[in-house]
Amino acid sequence: MLFRSAAARAVNEQQPYETIQTALRIFGVRTGQNPKVVTLFGVAFKGIPETNDLRGTMAAAVYAAVRKECPDAQVKLFDPAALRDEVHAMFPDATVVESVQEALADSDLLLITNNNPAFGKRRIEELLGLMGPQAIIYDYWNHFARIRAQDRGDRHFSVGGLEPAYDLLFGAVAPVGVSQ
């Protein structure tokens, strides 16, 4: 049993790096470059129940992966509950912002890293409209799962919801068993 726990933990710890590589690959295939501005929504440990606690936040590993893969990118951080000074102390070289509009201005890649319901209350079109013209959203929490994949468009991707990327990345339709 201990072996399974260690294996599960290793998978969980590797996920941010693998998903960032996937998001960057999608963006790169679309644009031929790495994003210049990356925004993380949801810096606190969790959004339900809403907390400002940063301990154990998945955003730290995602942020590290972004920094490793895109060292020259500007990284913006937004969380409606987290305390700005604490976020800045944890991520001193990031730009900590106080509004969705400021967070998404000129952003090429939005990473939604916690389950705060405030993120899913917005419309995908609204978020993309505030971002750069080739921008994409990578949603770790499937905030928009209630919307059919074909209605989310080709600029929204999520863990377990990469259907729009199959043709782009692999030149093929999604494999059998992957929902459309």
N, CA, C and O of each residue as an XYZ file, in Angstrom:
720
protein
N       0.824     -1.189      0.000
C       0.000      0.000      0.000
C       0.870      1.256      0.000
O       0.536      2.234     -0.669
N       1.956      1.244      0.724
C       2.847      2.391      0.769
C       3.423      2.689     -0.616
O       3.593      3.850     -0.986
N       3.721      1.634     -1.376
C       4.248      1.811     -2.727
C       3.248      2.554     -3.603
O       3.628      3.446     -4.361
N       1.958      2.189     -3.503
C       0.927      2.864     -4.300
C       0.816      4.333     -3.913
O       0.653      5.192     -4.780
N       0.901      4.623     -2.642
C       0.834      6.015     -2.191
C       1.998      6.824     -2.737
O       1.823      7.958     -3.182
N       3.181      6.238     -2.700
C       4.359      6.935     -3.232
C       4.232      7.131     -4.738
O       4.603      8.184     -5.257
N       3.715      6.133     -5.442
C       3.539      6.250     -6.888
C       2.506      7.319     -7.219
O       2.701      8.105     -8.146
N       1.411      7.353     -6.472
C       0.380      8.370     -6.703
C       0.927      9.769     -6.445
O       0.642     10.706     -7.191
N       1.702      9.898     -5.398
C       2.300     11.203     -5.086
C       3.247     11.644     -6.197
O       3.263     12.817     -6.568
N       4.032     10.717     -6.727
C       4.961     11.051     -7.810
C       4.207     11.534     -9.050
O       4.627     12.483     -9.711
N       3.089     10.869     -9.359
C       2.262     11.296    -10.497
C       1.725     12.701    -10.249
O       1.788     13.555    -11.133
N       1.199     12.942     -9.056
C       0.656     14.259     -8.729
C       1.712     15.355     -8.796
O       1.435     16.465     -9.251
N       2.907     15.044     -8.347
C       3.973     16.044     -8.353
C       4.474     16.322     -9.764
O       4.957     17.420    -10.037
N       4.369     15.361    -10.653
C       4.821     15.542    -12.036
C       3.773     16.254    -12.892
O       4.110     16.853    -13.913
N       2.515     16.192    -12.484
C       1.431     16.744    -13.289
C       1.636     18.206    -13.691
O       1.449     18.521    -14.866
N       2.005     19.107    -12.795
C       2.170     20.498    -13.237
C       3.183     20.647    -14.377
O       2.952     21.429    -15.299
N       4.278     19.926    -14.331
C       5.290     20.032    -15.381
C       4.770     19.478    -16.703
O       4.992     20.069    -17.761
N       4.086     18.355    -16.639
C       3.554     17.758    -17.863
C       2.451     18.614    -18.475
O       2.392     18.778    -19.693
N       1.583     19.156    -17.634
C       0.497     19.968    -18.167
C       1.005     21.293    -18.721
O       0.472     21.789    -19.714
N       2.012     21.866    -18.104
C       2.594     23.096    -18.650
C       3.225     22.804    -20.005
O       3.072     23.592    -20.938
N       3.920     21.705    -20.125
C       4.498     21.341    -21.423
C       3.405     21.162    -22.472
O       3.585     21.558    -23.624
N       2.270     20.568    -22.088
C       1.152     20.415    -23.016
C       0.588     21.774    -23.416
O       0.382     22.038    -24.600
N       0.338     22.637    -22.432
C      -0.200     23.973    -22.732
C       0.747     24.764    -23.625
O       0.309     25.440    -24.556
N       2.039     24.679    -23.343
C       3.017     25.399    -24.162
C       3.102     24.820    -25.567
O       3.304     25.551    -26.536
N       2.947     23.515    -25.671
C       2.965     22.887    -26.996
C       1.756     23.348    -27.811
O       1.888     23.665    -28.993
N       0.584     23.385    -27.184
C      -0.619     23.863    -27.878
C      -0.411     25.302    -28.326
O      -0.674     25.636    -29.481
N       0.058     26.152    -27.425
C       0.276     27.555    -27.775
C       1.327     27.673    -28.876
O       1.162     28.454    -29.813
N       2.398     26.904    -28.765
C       3.475     26.958    -29.750
C       3.054     26.503    -31.124
O       3.464     27.094    -32.123
N       2.236     25.454    -31.200
C       1.750     24.985    -32.500
C       0.878     26.059    -33.139
O       0.921     26.256    -34.354
N       0.090     26.750    -32.327
C      -0.806     27.791    -32.841
C      -0.046     29.041    -33.277
O      -0.428     29.691    -34.250
N       1.031     29.381    -32.559
C       1.671     30.685    -32.778
C       3.122     30.616    -33.229
O       3.649     31.602    -33.745
N       3.780     29.475    -33.046
C       5.190     29.361    -33.387
C       6.129     29.952    -32.350
O       7.309     30.166    -32.629
N       5.619     30.217    -31.160
C       6.464     30.811    -30.113
C       5.965     30.424    -28.727
O       4.899     29.825    -28.588
N       6.737     30.767    -27.712
C       6.312     30.620    -26.326
C       5.521     31.861    -25.934
O       5.709     32.925    -26.523
N       4.646     31.739    -24.954
C       3.905     32.918    -24.505
C       4.836     33.949    -23.867
O       5.807     33.600    -23.195
N       4.521     35.206    -24.088
C       5.288     36.291    -23.475
C       4.707     36.686    -22.117
O       5.427     37.153    -21.234
N       3.389     36.491    -21.963
C       2.713     36.810    -20.707
C       1.845     35.610    -20.315
O       0.993     35.166    -21.085
N       2.077     35.098    -19.108
C       1.321     33.957    -18.577
C       0.623     34.422    -17.302
O       1.235     35.053    -16.440
N      -0.657     34.104    -17.196
C      -1.434     34.477    -16.009
C      -1.899     33.234    -15.280
O      -2.383     32.285    -15.898
N      -1.751     33.240    -13.958
C      -2.297     32.180    -13.111
C      -3.467     32.750    -12.341
O      -3.329     33.747    -11.633
N      -4.630     32.113    -12.482
C      -5.805     32.403    -11.660
C      -5.831     31.350    -10.567
O      -5.729     30.157    -10.852
N      -5.968     31.778     -9.321
C      -6.109     30.828     -8.228
C      -4.793     30.448     -7.602
O      -4.274     29.361     -7.851
N      -4.249     31.331     -6.792
C      -2.954     31.103     -6.162
C      -3.109     30.435     -4.799
O      -2.203     29.739     -4.342
N      -4.239     30.642     -4.156
C      -4.481     30.028     -2.848
C      -4.583     28.512     -2.982
O      -4.785     27.983     -4.075
N      -4.441     27.826     -1.855
C      -4.476     26.357     -1.814
C      -5.733     25.805     -2.458
O      -5.671     24.823     -3.198
N      -6.878     26.425     -2.186
C      -8.132     25.963     -2.775
C      -9.121     27.118     -2.840
O      -8.960     28.147     -2.182
N     -10.143     26.913     -3.651
C     -11.178     27.926     -3.797
C     -12.478     27.551     -3.107
O     -13.306     28.419     -2.829
N     -12.666     26.260     -2.827
C     -13.858     25.796     -2.119
C     -13.408     24.959     -0.931
O     -12.795     23.912     -1.140
N     -13.683     25.369      0.315
C     -14.161     26.703      0.632
C     -13.066     27.729      0.344
O     -11.873     27.440      0.441
N     -13.500     28.911     -0.006
C     -12.539     29.956     -0.360
C     -11.595     30.223      0.810
O     -12.018     30.346      1.960
N     -10.316     30.307      0.488
C      -9.304     30.555      1.510
C      -8.217     31.455      0.939
O      -8.032     31.542     -0.275
N      -7.510     32.115      1.831
C      -6.350     32.901      1.402
C      -5.051     32.179      1.743
O      -3.967     32.741      1.585
N      -5.154     30.944      2.205
C      -4.007     30.143      2.626
C      -3.206     29.676      1.412
O      -3.753     29.049      0.506
N      -1.928     29.980      1.397
C      -1.057     29.608      0.281
C      -0.291     28.315      0.530
O       0.345     27.788     -0.383
N      -0.343     27.795      1.760
C       0.414     26.585      2.068
C      -0.063     25.420      1.211
O      -1.262     25.152      1.127
N       0.875     24.734      0.578
C       0.551     23.557     -0.216
C      -0.132     23.848     -1.539
O      -0.675     22.936     -2.162
N      -0.118     25.085     -1.976
C      -0.807     25.433     -3.209
C      -0.175     24.786     -4.441
O       1.046     24.767     -4.595
N      -1.026     24.261     -5.306
C      -0.565     23.696     -6.564
C       0.051     24.778     -7.452
O       0.891     24.485     -8.303
N      -0.365     26.012     -7.251
C       0.145     27.120     -8.062
C       1.661     27.250     -7.949
O       2.308     27.707     -8.891
N       2.236     26.859     -6.824
C       3.692     26.967     -6.667
C       4.414     26.073     -7.674
O       5.382     26.505     -8.300
N       3.955     24.837     -7.835
C       4.579     23.919     -8.797
C       4.303     24.358    -10.231
O       5.177     24.246    -11.091
N       3.099     24.856    -10.498
C       2.768     25.349    -11.839
C       3.647     26.554    -12.164
O       4.198     26.653    -13.261
N       3.769     27.454    -11.219
C       4.607     28.639    -11.398
C       6.064     28.235    -11.684
O       6.700     28.783    -12.585
N       6.576     27.286    -10.919
C       7.954     26.820    -11.131
C       8.113     26.226    -12.523
O       9.132     26.449    -13.178
N       7.126     25.478    -12.980
C       7.189     24.883    -14.318
C       7.157     25.965    -15.397
O       7.884     25.877    -16.386
N       6.323     26.977    -15.211
C       6.269     28.086    -16.175
C       7.618     28.790    -16.211
O       8.144     29.071    -17.288
N       8.176     29.074    -15.050
C       9.476     29.753    -14.984
C      10.570     28.929    -15.662
O      11.434     29.483    -16.342
N      10.534     27.620    -15.481
C      11.537     26.743    -16.086
C      11.399     26.732    -17.611
O      12.396     26.827    -18.327
N      10.171     26.617    -18.101
C       9.933     26.479    -19.535
C       9.917     27.820    -20.278
O      10.232     27.873    -21.467
N       9.557     28.883    -19.595
C       9.452     30.224    -20.206
C      10.139     31.250    -19.311
O       9.472     32.117    -18.747
N      11.438     31.168    -19.174
C      12.119     32.038    -18.213
C      11.983     33.529    -18.498
O      12.131     34.346    -17.590
N      11.704     33.892    -19.740
C      11.600     35.314    -20.091
C      10.170     35.842    -20.035
O       9.952     37.040    -20.219
N       9.210     34.987    -19.790
C       7.810     35.420    -19.770
C       7.505     36.232    -18.524
O       8.049     35.979    -17.449
N       6.629     37.208    -18.685
C       6.069     37.896    -17.528
C       4.991     36.980    -16.966
O       4.166     36.461    -17.717
N       4.991     36.776    -15.649
C       3.975     35.945    -15.019
C       3.144     36.825    -14.095
O       3.666     37.483    -13.195
N       1.826     36.818    -14.343
C       0.884     37.570    -13.521
C       0.104     36.586    -12.656
O      -0.220     35.482    -13.093
N      -0.191     36.993    -11.432
C      -0.927     36.161    -10.492
C      -2.167     36.897    -10.013
O      -2.105     38.070     -9.646
N      -3.302     36.189    -10.020
C      -4.543     36.767     -9.516
C      -5.286     35.737     -8.698
O      -5.441     34.589     -9.115
N      -5.745     36.153     -7.530
C      -6.594     35.314     -6.695
C      -7.509     36.251     -5.916
O      -7.028     37.151     -5.228
N      -8.831     36.050     -6.014
C      -9.746     36.968     -5.330
C      -9.696     36.886     -3.806
O     -10.175     37.797     -3.130
N      -9.127     35.818     -3.252
C      -9.108     35.653     -1.802
C      -7.723     35.827     -1.186
O      -7.609     36.244     -0.034
N      -6.689     35.519     -1.925
C      -5.326     35.556     -1.367
C      -4.904     36.994     -1.064
O      -5.282     37.937     -1.759
N      -4.119     37.127     -0.016
C      -3.621     38.443      0.374
C      -2.432     38.817     -0.504
O      -1.459     38.069     -0.605
N      -2.524     39.975     -1.132
C      -1.530     40.410     -2.108
C      -0.101     40.365     -1.556
O       0.806     39.895     -2.242
N       0.109     40.844     -0.335
C       1.459     40.858      0.243
C       2.012     39.448      0.424
O       3.201     39.216      0.210
N       1.156     38.507      0.818
C       1.601     37.122      0.989
C       1.916     36.474     -0.360
O       2.882     35.721     -0.475
N       1.110     36.762     -1.370
C       1.375     36.236     -2.706
C       2.698     36.800     -3.223
O       3.516     36.062     -3.772
N       2.906     38.094     -3.048
C       4.155     38.710     -3.502
C       5.360     38.129     -2.754
O       6.421     37.936     -3.349
N       5.206     37.854     -1.470
C       6.310     37.272     -0.701
C       6.645     35.865     -1.197
O       7.814     35.479     -1.210
N       5.633     35.096     -1.605
C       5.864     33.733     -2.067
C       6.398     33.700     -3.507
O       7.158     32.803     -3.872
N       5.994     34.678     -4.313
C       6.375     34.740     -5.727
C       6.951     36.131     -6.020
O       6.315     36.921     -6.717
N       8.137     36.441     -5.501
C       8.645     37.817     -5.571
C       8.923     38.347     -6.969
O       8.928     39.562     -7.166
N       9.155     37.472     -7.949
C       9.441     37.989     -9.291
C       8.218     37.954    -10.207
O       8.337     38.182    -11.410
N       7.040     37.667     -9.639
C       5.800     37.694    -10.411
C       5.129     39.051    -10.244
O       5.443     39.811     -9.328
N       4.209     39.332    -11.140
C       3.392     40.537    -11.048
C       2.073     40.140    -10.397
O       1.284     39.402    -10.986
N       1.835     40.624     -9.193
C       0.605     40.307     -8.472
C      -0.401     41.414     -8.785
O      -0.126     42.596     -8.576
N      -1.574     41.012     -9.289
C      -2.576     41.987     -9.718
C      -3.855     41.820     -8.908
O      -4.059     40.810     -8.234
N      -4.717     42.843     -8.990
C      -5.916     42.856     -8.154
C      -7.216     42.721     -8.927
O      -8.286     42.696     -8.320
N      -7.155     42.633    -10.247
C      -8.398     42.506    -11.002
C      -8.215     41.532    -12.168
O      -7.104     41.303    -12.648
N      -9.331     40.973    -12.601
C      -9.322     40.072    -13.754
C      -8.823     40.818    -14.985
O      -8.027     40.286    -15.759
N      -9.291     42.042    -15.162
C      -8.891     42.822    -16.330
C      -7.382     43.047    -16.369
O      -6.752     42.875    -17.412
N      -6.810     43.429    -15.239
C      -5.368     43.648    -15.158
C      -4.609     42.329    -15.366
O      -3.555     42.302    -16.001
N      -5.152     41.259    -14.831
C      -4.501     39.952    -14.951
C      -4.436     39.483    -16.402
O      -3.435     38.905    -16.826
N      -5.490     39.729    -17.151
C      -5.581     39.179    -18.501
C      -5.097     40.116    -19.600
O      -4.928     39.684    -20.740
N      -4.873     41.377    -19.286
C      -4.398     42.323    -20.303
C      -3.100     41.805    -20.915
O      -2.115     41.591    -20.209
N      -3.105     41.606    -22.219
C      -1.942     41.142    -22.994
C      -1.505     39.717    -22.665
O      -0.434     39.293    -23.101
N      -2.302     38.974    -21.913
C      -1.914     37.614    -21.547
C      -2.079     36.678    -22.739
O      -3.051     36.762    -23.489
N      -1.106     35.785    -22.893
C      -1.139     34.777    -23.953
C      -1.674     33.442    -23.457
O      -2.255     32.673    -24.223
N      -1.476     33.175    -22.181
C      -1.849     31.885    -21.605
C      -2.416     32.109    -20.213
O      -1.758     32.685    -19.346
N      -3.647     31.646    -20.008
C      -4.278     31.683    -18.692
C      -4.296     30.272    -18.141
O      -4.787     29.350    -18.791
N      -3.761     30.106    -16.941
C      -3.770     28.824    -16.232
C      -4.670     28.978    -15.014
O      -4.374     29.771    -14.119
N      -5.762     28.227    -14.973
C      -6.668     28.300    -13.822
C      -6.278     27.164    -12.884
O      -6.517     25.992    -13.173
N      -5.666     27.534    -11.746
C      -5.005     26.540    -10.901
C      -5.722     26.196     -9.601
O      -5.216     25.381     -8.829
N      -6.879     26.789     -9.334
C      -7.655     26.287     -8.199
C      -9.140     26.315     -8.526
O      -9.546     26.804     -9.580
N      -9.939     25.790     -7.620
C     -11.351     25.573     -7.894
C     -12.260     26.685     -7.386
O     -13.426     26.431     -7.081
N     -11.759     27.900     -7.289
C     -12.605     29.006     -6.849
C     -13.750     29.182     -7.847
O     -13.498     29.390     -9.034
N     -15.007     29.102     -7.388
C     -16.133     29.185     -8.315
C     -16.238     30.517     -9.045
O     -16.910     30.600    -10.073
N     -15.592     31.557     -8.537
C     -15.626     32.850     -9.219
C     -15.064     32.749    -10.629
O     -15.487     33.494    -11.514
N     -14.122     31.843    -10.854
C     -13.521     31.714    -12.186
C     -14.510     31.116    -13.183
O     -14.577     31.555    -14.331
N     -15.268     30.128    -12.754
C     -16.225     29.474    -13.639
C     -17.484     30.279    -13.896
O     -18.258     29.939    -14.791
N     -17.704     31.338    -13.133
C     -18.884     32.186    -13.344
C     -18.712     33.122    -14.531
O     -19.683     33.691    -15.030
N     -17.501     33.274    -14.966
C     -17.239     34.135    -16.122
C     -17.440     33.342    -17.404
O     -17.358     32.113    -17.404
N     -17.698     34.037    -18.470
C     -17.844     33.381    -19.769
C     -16.464     33.242    -20.418
O     -15.622     34.132    -20.295
N     -16.240     32.133    -21.101
C     -14.968     31.904    -21.785
C     -14.690     33.040    -22.763
O     -13.564     33.530    -22.847
N     -15.712     33.456    -23.498
C     -15.539     34.538    -24.480
C     -15.088     35.832    -23.798
O     -14.270     36.573    -24.342
N     -15.623     36.097    -22.610
C     -15.232     37.292    -21.855
C     -13.750     37.228    -21.493
O     -13.014     38.195    -21.690
N     -13.320     36.089    -20.965
C     -11.919     35.932    -20.575
C     -11.005     36.077    -21.789
O     -10.029     36.828    -21.749
N     -11.318     35.364    -22.860
C     -10.483     35.434    -24.070
C     -10.487     36.830    -24.666
O      -9.478     37.265    -25.222
N     -11.602     37.539    -24.562
C     -11.688     38.902    -25.092
C     -10.766     39.881    -24.387
O     -10.399     40.910    -24.956
N     -10.389     39.572    -23.159
C      -9.475     40.431    -22.405
C      -8.015     40.080    -22.671
O      -7.113     40.809    -22.258
N      -7.783     38.968    -23.359
C      -6.430     38.442    -23.558
C      -5.918     38.777    -24.954
O      -6.608     39.415    -25.749
N      -4.698     38.337    -25.234
C      -4.112     38.516    -26.549
C      -4.883     37.761    -27.609
O      -5.660     36.865    -27.278
N      -4.689     38.098    -28.887
C      -5.490     37.522    -29.971
C      -5.294     36.016    -30.193
O      -6.197     35.369    -30.722
N      -4.167     35.445    -29.814
C      -3.912     34.015    -29.977
C      -3.947     33.272    -28.637
O      -3.562     32.105    -28.562
N      -4.400     33.939    -27.601
C      -4.351     33.402    -26.244
C      -5.180     32.132    -26.097
O      -6.163     31.912    -26.805
N      -4.742     31.303    -25.142
C      -5.488     30.100    -24.781
C      -5.672     30.036    -23.266
O      -4.953     30.675    -22.497
N      -6.660     29.242    -22.873
C      -6.937     28.987    -21.457
C      -6.670     27.512    -21.189
O      -7.146     26.646    -21.924
N      -5.913     27.229    -20.140
C      -5.725     25.853    -19.670
C      -6.299     25.794    -18.264
O      -5.790     26.434    -17.344
N      -7.362     25.023    -18.110
C      -8.174     24.996    -16.896
C      -7.965     23.675    -16.159
O      -8.489     22.639    -16.568
N      -7.203     23.718    -15.079
C      -6.937     22.509    -14.296
C      -8.179     21.952    -13.615
O      -8.212     20.771    -13.268
N      -9.186     22.769    -13.420
C     -10.339     22.371    -12.614
C     -11.620     22.192    -13.416
O     -12.683     21.984    -12.829
N     -11.548     22.265    -14.724
C     -12.727     22.042    -15.571
C     -13.905     22.930    -15.163
O     -15.041     22.464    -15.065
N     -13.626     24.199    -14.928
C     -14.664     25.151    -14.524
C     -15.798     25.246    -15.538
O     -16.924     25.594    -15.181
N     -15.510     24.942    -16.784
C     -16.503     25.122    -17.843
C     -17.006     23.789    -18.381
O     -17.470     23.721    -19.519
N     -16.921     22.739    -17.587
C     -17.336     21.405    -18.014
C     -18.826     21.355    -18.354
O     -19.257     20.494    -19.121
N     -19.608     22.265    -17.793
C     -21.048     22.289    -18.073
C     -21.335     22.691    -19.518
O     -22.442     22.488    -20.019
N     -20.337     23.259    -20.181
C     -20.478     23.702    -21.569
C     -19.908     22.609    -22.470
O     -18.804     22.121    -22.228
N     -20.639     22.227    -23.491
C     -20.162     21.186    -24.412
C     -18.824     21.601    -25.012
O     -18.585     22.783    -25.257
N     -17.960     20.631    -25.244
C     -16.609     20.894    -25.757
C     -16.643     21.736    -27.018
O     -15.871     22.687    -27.136
N     -17.517     21.415    -27.967
C     -17.553     22.164    -29.213
C     -18.019     23.608    -28.999
O     -17.726     24.481    -29.816
N     -18.740     23.862    -27.906
C     -19.187     25.224    -27.609
C     -18.144     26.024    -26.831
O     -18.258     27.245    -26.717
N     -17.131     25.346    -26.297
C     -16.051     26.051    -25.591
C     -15.030     26.622    -26.565
O     -14.208     27.456    -26.186
N     -15.073     26.187    -27.789
C     -14.162     26.708    -28.798
C     -12.818     26.022    -28.777
O     -12.597     25.076    -28.021
N     -11.926     26.506    -29.610
C     -10.617     25.864    -29.776
C      -9.503     26.586    -29.028
O      -8.323     26.397    -29.323
N      -9.888     27.422    -28.049
C      -8.875     28.130    -27.267
C      -9.003     27.821    -25.771
O      -8.332     28.445    -24.947
N      -9.853     26.872    -25.427
C     -10.013     26.440    -24.040
C      -9.668     24.963    -23.949
O     -10.169     24.148    -24.723
N      -8.802     24.627    -22.992
C      -8.372     23.255    -22.781
C      -8.420     22.985    -21.290
O      -8.288     23.902    -20.479
N      -8.609     21.727    -20.934
C      -8.654     21.397    -19.518
C      -8.075     20.011    -19.298
O      -7.957     19.212    -20.228
N      -7.717     19.741    -18.053
C      -7.251     18.412    -17.699
C      -8.392     17.447    -18.018
O      -9.513     17.618    -17.540
N      -8.100     16.453    -18.815
C      -9.131     15.516    -19.229
C     -10.027     16.041    -20.321
O     -10.981     15.369    -20.713
N      -9.742     17.231    -20.824
C     -10.586     17.831    -21.861
C      -9.759     18.427    -22.979
O      -9.934     19.592    -23.337
N      -8.870     17.643    -23.524
C      -7.973     18.142    -24.571
C      -8.489     17.843    -25.979
O      -7.723     17.912    -26.941
N      -9.782     17.511    -26.114
C     -10.325     17.162    -27.419
C      -9.974     18.185    -28.501
O      -9.565     17.787    -29.592
N     -10.120     19.493    -28.240
C      -9.832     20.450    -29.310
C      -8.368     20.448    -29.758
O      -8.046     20.979    -30.821
N      -7.491     19.863    -28.962
C      -6.060     19.897    -29.277
C      -5.592     18.690    -30.083
O      -4.501     18.727    -30.652
N      -6.380     17.628    -30.149
C      -5.895     16.415    -30.814
C      -5.488     16.666    -32.258
O      -4.385     16.297    -32.663
N      -6.356     17.284    -33.033
C      -6.028     17.530    -34.436
C      -4.846     18.488    -34.529
O      -3.946     18.296    -35.347
N      -4.854     19.508    -33.699
C      -3.782     20.497    -33.690
C      -2.429     19.861    -33.367
O      -1.431     20.155    -34.025
N      -2.394     19.000    -32.366
C      -1.138     18.417    -31.914
C      -0.733     17.152    -32.661
O       0.449     16.907    -32.904
N      -1.725     16.362    -33.017
C      -1.415     15.038    -33.549
C      -1.895     14.814    -34.973
O      -1.609     13.772    -35.564
N      -2.620     15.775    -35.534
C      -3.128     15.623    -36.884
C      -4.159     14.526    -36.993
O      -4.304     13.903    -38.044
N      -4.878     14.287    -35.905
C      -5.878     13.216    -35.900
C      -7.008     13.592    -34.962
O      -6.880     14.501    -34.142
N      -8.102     12.888    -35.094
C      -9.208     13.095    -34.169
C      -8.875     12.412    -32.849
O      -7.960     11.593    -32.767
N      -9.632     12.764    -31.826
C      -9.413     12.178    -30.510
C      -9.554     10.655    -30.583
O     -10.409     10.155    -31.314
N      -8.737      9.919    -29.846
C      -8.825      8.459    -29.842
C     -10.183      7.981    -29.307
O     -10.873      8.712    -28.596
N     -10.545      6.771    -29.655
C     -11.776      6.157    -29.177
C     -11.760      6.187    -27.639
O     -10.749      5.877    -27.009
N     -12.887      6.561    -27.065
C     -12.981      6.602    -25.621
C     -12.737      7.988    -25.041
O     -12.975      8.207    -23.854
N     -12.271      8.920    -25.853
C     -12.088     10.302    -25.399
C     -13.321     11.069    -25.817
O     -13.641     11.139    -27.004
N     -14.011     11.642    -24.858
C     -15.291     12.311    -25.156
C     -15.087     13.548    -26.002
O     -14.088     14.255    -25.869
N     -16.027     13.791    -26.855
C     -16.038     15.004    -27.672
C     -17.088     15.869    -27.111
O     -17.316     16.970    -27.614
